[in-house]
Amino acid sequence: MAAIQEFPSDLLAGQQELHQVRAELLTLLKRLPWSVVPLDGFSDTGGWRKVERPASPGWSPDEQAEVEKLRSRERELAVFVTCHRFWRDFPGPDVVDTRMKLKHVHEGEHAHGGGPG
């Protein structure tokens, strides 16, 4: 299996940017209204799980564009990382194990005082 230093620099950079884009998207989605389009609020307390939502003003065109921009970049990076030529050298289960190591490289950097994650 590949050690951290054996990952190609472009693959490491792609994975790092993917983490960053996903974090930005999550932060944006958490602050936006629950509905993209304006909708009245509702309350459903009769089911097994109580669900309530306030009225949603919807997302502005700029907010919609920002979400789409981040989602598009997230897809591009996910394809880049998962289809990288580096993975051709690994048989079956080794791909999964090594991919998981790549996903968590930034955690190891933080734990050892390495670069920004």
CORURJO-V778898 format. One line per field, one symbol per residue. ss: DSSP state (A for helix, B for strand, O for the rest). phi: phi as a letter, one per 30 degrees, with the letter a starting at -180 (. if undefined). burial: # if it has 9 or more other ideal C-beta (glycine too) atoms within 8 Angstrom, else .. A space follows every 50 residues. Layout:
BEGIN
ss: ???
phi: ???
burial: ???
END
This chain:
BEGIN
ss: OOOAAAOOAAAAAAAAAAAAAAAAAAAAAAAOOOOOOOBOOBBBOOOOOO BBBOOBOOOOAAAAAAAAAAAAAAAAAAAAAAOOAAAAAOOAAAAAAAAA AAAOAAAAAAAOOOOOO
phi: .ddedddeddddddddddedddddddddddcdedcdcdbddabbcdddbd bbbdecdicdeddddddddddddddedddeddceeedddcdgdddddddd ddeceddddddcidddc
burial: ......#...##.######.##.##..#...#..#...#.#......... ###..#.##...##.##..##.##..##.##..#.##......##.###. ##..##.###......#
END
